[in-house]
Every structure is written in structure tokens, then in C-alpha cells.
């Protein structure tokens, strides 16, 4: 397993953890539980961002600039609803 594959797995796992912590935060029944999940969520989001930045720096997470025309079409579509 190469470094890129390891980083992809870390990113996917971290995203999954963020999703679980988000739902824990939303569904928590007490302030103590809410705070614990919220703190864990913030830490996990920071970790996810760090992994993403490292992958981007190595060219392992390429992104594309969205076309302005397509953005306008989507904005128009939802503005009309």
C-alpha cells in the first residue's frame, strides 16, 4: 500500500467519523453529551482539513474550477423555485 492510498483511506475514515460525531452532536440529549460530541467533531474536522491540505499539496486530491456558466444555471434554477 503506497502513501497516497494510505492518505485516501485516512481521509475517508476521518470523513466518516465527522459524520458520526455530527449526528451525535445533533441527537445528544444532554448538554454534557452535546459538548463532548461537538468537541470531538471540531477536532475531527481539523484533522480532515489537515489531511486534505497534505493530499492537495502532493497533487493527490486534484480539484477543478467550476465553470461560471454552470454556477449561474444552478443559481437560476433554485432562485425560480
Secondary structure as UniProt FT lines:
FT   HELIX           3..27
FT   HELIX           31..57
FT   TURN            58..59
FT   HELIX           68..79
//
